[in-house]
Amino acid sequence: MAKKPVSLVTSWKRVEKQVVQVLGKGAAGRRLADLEPRVVPFTAGFDPAPLLPPEYVELVTALGYRWLSTTASTLCLLPPRWRLGVSQQVGVPDRDWRDVRAEREAGTHAYGFVMFAAHDIEDLHGFAFGKSADGEALVVWEVEDSLPVSELGPFSTWLSETLAEVSAALEGVEEGDSPVEPPDLEGASLPINAKGKDPAAVFDAFPRDSKELLFNGRKLGSLPALIGEFTQLESLWVRTTGIQRVPPELGRCAKLRQLDLSFNPELTELPPELGDLASLDSINLNRTGLTTLPDSFEKLRNLTSVDLQSTPLKTVPPVLFRMPWLRALDLYWTTLPPEELDRLRSALPGCKVGVS
């Protein structure tokens, strides 16, 4: 009598038990299903359900979003919001990324791949579901550097083979070997108590000694005054967040070095208190609505890089002429008078002034 095939759920449990026995509890775990990335690539989402095989749905329903590690690699099943956010960054074979990005920004893109598992969430290495190049069947695709590169077969076959490889890799483990660290989804997620729409609640959920806050793509609408309480902050990234105003309290963040306010076209002015950011060395104001800069910027003696690309500047902000310590000034895609640009270059001999 033929043996009943072992289910994927049972196979995963067996291999996970083996991994833990050999490499310890730090070699396997489970992600919370409601983890949500702090960075949202595109606000227009999509329904991944048509691209999720029933066998995969059955697995994550039974086990949740688990991960396994060996001494050579790690496999992490992505929770729903991470699955969606990472999939928005996956390219399309034979298509220019700029065209794909424009469609995704407009909410008109027809997604053909859903990235469901990852080794790396920075450069995007992992696995995605998509239709086979030979037909309509859903298969697993290997993703390298954000692009699906090769078909690996049906999900059931792929996972069975992958688990067998994990099991085999454990045979060569020596005493003292450590598992590869899985992607830090928790560290790159919003705290569970920051899921509301109130931007103050989002910031309030983070420790006041945070050194970096990154919310690119998340529609905050405003930068709350409590940002001034983050006195240890070194980097603030709020690109494409719909911010219309920067509160004067930001000037209290004396250790801030990097400030990215780009792609917020309704941001039309900056408070003079930003001149108190004594440690600031770069500020990105690309595609904001700014028409000038506060005179207090001349106090920023550590500021070396200013990006004012694609802003509606009609004249060079006067304060720039008084900042000879600048080393990079991006004025591409602005309509500044040529004679003013010549005077600016003379005033900033050590600065690379970029213009179109």
C-alpha positions in Angstrom: 0.0 0.0 0.0 1.4 3.4 -1.1 2.3 5.8 1.6 0.2 9.0 1.8 2.2 12.0 0.6 3.6 14.2 3.3 1.9 17.6 3.3 3.9 20.8 3.0 2.8 21.8 6.5 4.2 18.6 8.0 7.4 18.9 5.9 8.0 22.4 7.1 7.4 21.5 10.8 9.8 18.6 10.5 12.6 20.6 9.0 12.0 23.5 11.4 12.4 21.1 14.3 15.6 19.8 12.8 16.9 23.3 12.3 16.3 24.3 15.9 17.8 21.0 17.2 21.0 21.6 15.3 21.4 25.4 15.3 19.3 26.5 18.2 16.1 28.6 18.6 17.7 31.5 16.8 17.5 29.6 13.5 13.7 29.7 13.1 10.7 31.8 14.0 7.4 33.4 13.1 6.6 36.9 12.0 3.5 38.7 13.2 0.9 38.8 10.4 0.2 42.5 11.0 3.7 43.7 10.5 3.6 46.8 8.3 6.6 48.4 6.6 7.5 51.9 7.6 8.3 52.7 4.0 5.5 52.4 1.4 6.9 52.5 -2.2 3.6 53.4 -3.9 0.3 54.3 -2.3 -1.8 52.5 -4.9 -1.9 48.8 -3.9 -3.2 45.8 -5.7 -5.0 42.5 -4.9 -2.4 39.7 -4.9 -5.0 36.9 -4.4 -5.1 35.8 -8.1 -1.3 35.2 -8.0 -1.2 33.2 -4.8 -1.4 29.4 -5.3 -3.8 27.4 -3.0 -1.0 25.4 -1.6 0.8 28.5 -0.4 -2.4 29.9 1.1 -2.9 26.6 2.9 0.6 26.7 4.3 0.5 30.2 5.7 -3.0 29.7 7.1 -1.7 26.7 9.0 1.7 27.9 10.0 1.7 31.7 9.7 4.6 33.6 8.2 7.6 31.6 9.3 11.3 31.7 8.6 14.2 29.2 8.6 18.0 29.8 8.6 21.0 27.6 8.0 24.7 28.7 8.2 24.6 29.6 4.5 21.1 31.2 3.8 17.8 32.2 5.2 14.2 31.8 4.0 11.6 34.2 5.2 7.9 34.1 4.3 6.7 37.7 4.1 3.6 38.8 6.0 0.8 40.4 3.9 1.7 44.1 4.1 5.4 43.3 3.6 4.4 41.0 0.7 2.5 43.8 -0.9 5.2 46.5 -0.3 8.1 44.4 -1.5 6.1 43.3 -4.6 5.7 47.0 -5.5 9.5 47.1 -5.9 9.9 44.0 -8.1 10.7 44.8 -11.7 9.2 43.4 -14.8 11.4 41.4 -17.2 12.1 43.2 -20.5 10.5 46.5 -19.3 12.2 49.7 -18.4 11.8 50.3 -14.6 11.0 54.0 -15.2 7.9 53.1 -17.2 6.9 50.5 -14.6 7.4 53.0 -11.8 5.3 55.6 -13.5 2.4 53.1 -13.9 2.6 52.1 -10.2 2.7 55.7 -9.1 -0.4 56.3 -11.2 -2.2 53.2 -9.9 -2.5 51.8 -13.4 0.0 48.9 -13.3 -1.1 45.3 -13.8 1.0 43.4 -11.4 2.3 40.1 -12.7 4.5 39.1 -9.8 4.0 38.8 -6.0 7.2 38.4 -3.9 6.3 36.0 -1.1 9.7 35.0 0.4 12.9 36.9 0.8 16.6 36.4 1.7 17.2 40.1 1.5 14.8 43.1 1.7 17.4 45.7 0.7 18.5 44.6 -2.7 15.4 42.3 -3.0 16.6 38.7 -3.3 14.1 36.0 -2.9 11.1 34.3 -4.6 7.9 35.6 -6.3 4.8 34.0 -7.7 4.0 34.7 -11.4 2.6 33.0 -14.4 4.9 30.7 -16.3 6.4 32.1 -19.5 5.0 29.0 -21.3 1.4 29.4 -20.1 -1.0 30.5 -17.4 0.2 28.2 -14.6 1.4 29.9 -11.5 5.1 29.1 -10.7 7.8 30.3 -8.4 10.3 32.8 -9.9 13.7 33.5 -8.4 14.2 37.2 -7.8 17.7 38.8 -7.9 18.3 42.5 -7.5 14.6 43.2 -7.7 14.0 41.3 -11.0 12.5 37.9 -11.6 15.2 36.0 -13.5 14.2 32.3 -13.8 11.3 29.9 -13.2 11.7 27.3 -10.5 8.5 25.3 -11.0 5.2 24.9 -9.0 5.2 26.0 -5.4 4.7 22.5 -4.0 7.7 21.2 -5.9 9.9 24.2 -5.2 9.1 24.2 -1.4 9.7 20.4 -1.1 13.1 20.8 -2.8 14.0 23.8 -0.8 13.2 22.1 2.5 15.2 19.1 1.5 18.2 21.4 0.7 17.8 23.0 4.2 17.8 19.6 5.8 20.9 18.5 3.8 22.8 21.7 4.7 22.5 20.8 8.4 24.6 17.7 7.9 27.7 19.8 7.4 27.2 22.0 10.4 30.0 22.0 12.9 29.9 22.9 16.6 29.8 26.7 17.1 28.4 27.5 13.6 25.7 30.2 13.6 22.7 30.6 11.4 22.4 33.5 8.9 20.4 36.4 10.3 16.9 36.7 8.6 15.7 40.1 7.3 14.9 42.5 10.1 11.3 43.0 9.3 10.4 44.0 12.9 13.0 46.8 12.9 11.8 48.1 9.5 8.1 48.0 10.5 5.8 50.4 12.1 5.1 49.6 15.8 1.8 47.8 16.2 0.4 50.8 18.1 1.2 53.2 15.3 -1.3 51.9 12.7 -3.7 54.9 12.9 -3.8 57.7 10.4 -2.7 60.4 12.9 0.9 61.3 12.1 1.5 62.3 15.7 0.6 58.7 16.8 3.0 57.3 14.3 6.0 59.3 15.6 4.9 58.9 19.2 5.3 55.1 18.9 9.0 55.4 18.4 11.6 55.8 21.2 12.7 59.4 21.7 16.4 58.3 21.4 15.9 57.0 17.9 18.7 57.9 15.6 16.9 57.3 12.3 13.2 57.8 11.3 12.3 56.6 7.8 8.8 57.0 6.4 9.3 57.4 2.7 6.0 57.0 0.8 3.8 56.9 3.9 1.1 59.6 3.6 1.6 61.5 6.8 0.2 64.8 5.6 2.1 66.7 8.2 5.2 66.5 10.4 4.1 66.7 14.0 5.5 69.1 16.5 6.7 66.3 18.7 9.5 65.7 16.2 11.4 68.1 18.4 11.5 65.5 21.2 13.8 63.3 19.1 16.9 65.0 20.3 19.2 62.1 19.3 17.9 61.9 15.7 20.6 61.8 13.0 18.6 61.0 9.9 15.0 61.9 9.0 13.5 60.6 5.8 10.0 61.8 4.9 10.1 61.7 1.1 6.7 61.6 -0.7 4.7 61.9 2.5 2.4 64.8 1.5 4.0 67.1 4.1 2.9 70.7 3.7 4.6 72.3 6.6 7.8 71.7 8.7 7.3 72.6 12.3 9.8 74.9 14.0 10.3 72.3 16.7 12.4 70.3 14.2 15.2 72.9 15.0 15.6 71.2 18.4 17.1 68.1 16.7 20.6 69.4 17.1 22.3 66.1 16.1 20.3 65.8 12.8 22.8 65.2 9.9 20.6 64.1 7.0 17.2 65.6 6.2 15.1 64.4 3.2 11.9 66.4 2.5 11.9 65.6 -1.2 8.9 65.0 -3.4 6.5 67.0 -1.2 5.3 69.6 -3.8 3.0 71.3 -1.3 5.9 72.2 1.0 6.4 75.9 0.1 8.5 77.2 2.9 10.9 76.2 5.7 10.9 77.7 9.2 13.9 79.8 10.3 14.5 77.4 13.2 16.1 75.0 10.8 19.1 77.2 11.1 19.6 75.7 14.5 20.4 72.3 13.0 24.1 72.7 13.7 25.1 69.1 12.7 23.1 69.1 9.4 25.4 68.1 6.5 22.8 67.3 3.7 19.3 68.4 2.9 17.2 67.0 0.0 14.5 69.4 -1.2 14.0 67.9 -4.6 10.5 68.5 -6.1 9.3 70.6 -3.2 7.4 73.8 -3.7 10.1 76.0 -2.2 10.8 79.4 -3.8 13.5 80.4 -1.4 15.5 79.4 1.7 15.6 80.9 5.2 18.4 83.4 5.8 19.2 81.4 9.0 20.8 78.7 6.7 24.0 80.7 6.8 24.4 79.4 10.4 24.7 75.8 9.0 28.4 75.6 8.8 28.4 71.8 8.5 26.0 71.8 5.6 27.8 70.7 2.4 25.1 69.3 0.2 21.8 70.9 -0.9 19.4 69.4 -3.4 16.9 71.9 -4.9 16.3 70.0 -8.2 13.0 70.6 -9.9 11.8 73.3 -7.5 9.9 76.5 -8.7 12.9 78.8 -7.9 12.8 82.0 -9.9 15.8 83.5 -8.3 18.7 82.1 -6.4 18.0 82.2 -2.6 20.2 85.1 -1.3 21.5 83.0 1.6 23.3 80.6 -0.8 25.7 83.4 -1.8 26.8 83.5 1.9 27.6 79.8 2.2 31.1 79.2 0.6 31.5 76.0 2.5 28.9 74.2 0.3 30.4 71.4 -1.9 27.4 70.2 -3.9 24.4 72.3 -4.9 21.8 70.6 -7.3 19.8 73.2 -9.3 18.9 70.9 -12.2 15.5 71.5 -13.8 15.1 75.0 -12.4 14.6 78.2 -14.4 17.2 80.4 -12.7 18.7 83.4 -14.6 22.1 82.5 -16.1 23.6 85.7 -14.7 22.6 84.8 -11.2 24.1 81.3 -11.6 27.4 82.9 -12.8 27.5 85.1 -9.7 26.7 82.0 -7.5 29.6 80.1 -9.0 31.9 82.9 -8.2 30.6 83.1 -4.7 31.0 79.3 -4.2 34.3 78.5 -5.9 34.6 75.1 -4.1 31.1 74.0 -4.8 29.9 71.9 -7.7 26.8 73.7 -8.9 24.7 71.4 -11.0 22.3 73.0 -13.6 20.5 71.7 -16.7 
